[in-house]
């Protein structure tokens, strides 16, 4: 399969690296600022450098505000049975269809841990996509982690609010936790090691078994113990639950507004 990637920013670079090492696709990238590419990837500086070849997949990895100006020029490079894959945040399938007409279009929204192959990607395909194209796109997102197939763009936006923005929530919670450890007298390095290893180990444990997280939480909470005391403070008046819910809702509403 031949794949053309337009642009290659931070997320595009992460995907490119994983795809180049885990698939056998022929990959061409158009990016004037790409200094170093994974082995086997063809890099061109401008559309004029492309021959008259056609590609099975064109991946949109440029900023959303550039798509309307840039994308139409690439239509002739897409094979008749090809599809468009967009990783541009907030740019809807219908907006792409307006630029290109009736076309197979897939939106994928990976999150930051895709850099290490532990990402979560939401994938939505329009009605013009074949099962084979959806399977192909799913294989691409599986190469960078877990894939959730969304039945609508609204569902994709909801996944974005939970998982796409999720690393930001996790990093902020970790930051606050690390700061609290420093205030207990630990050095920043020790505080970071204690918190991140605790978080990482707890998440691995939750993912490795069948128990839900509430059961795991209860299993480490002894009556009148330190964990119980800490959890009482953390869960008082449902403040944490309310805060997390409002955080996810705010992200969802913004995702809808960007469509």
Buried (B, 14 or more C-beta within 10 A) or exposed (E): BBBBBBBBBEBBBBBBBBBBEBBEBBBBBBBEEBEEBBEEBBBBEEEEEBEEEBBBBBBBBBEBEBBEEBBEEBEEBBEEEBBBBBBBBBBBBEBBBEBBEEBBBBBBBBBBBBBEBEBBBBBBBBEBBEEEBBEBBBBBBBBBBBBBBBEEBBBBBBBBBBBBBBBEBBEEBBEEBBEEBBEEEBEEEEBBBBBEEEBEEBEEEBEEEEEEEEEBBEEEBEEEEEEEEEBEEEEEEEEBEEEEEEBBEEBBEBBBEEB
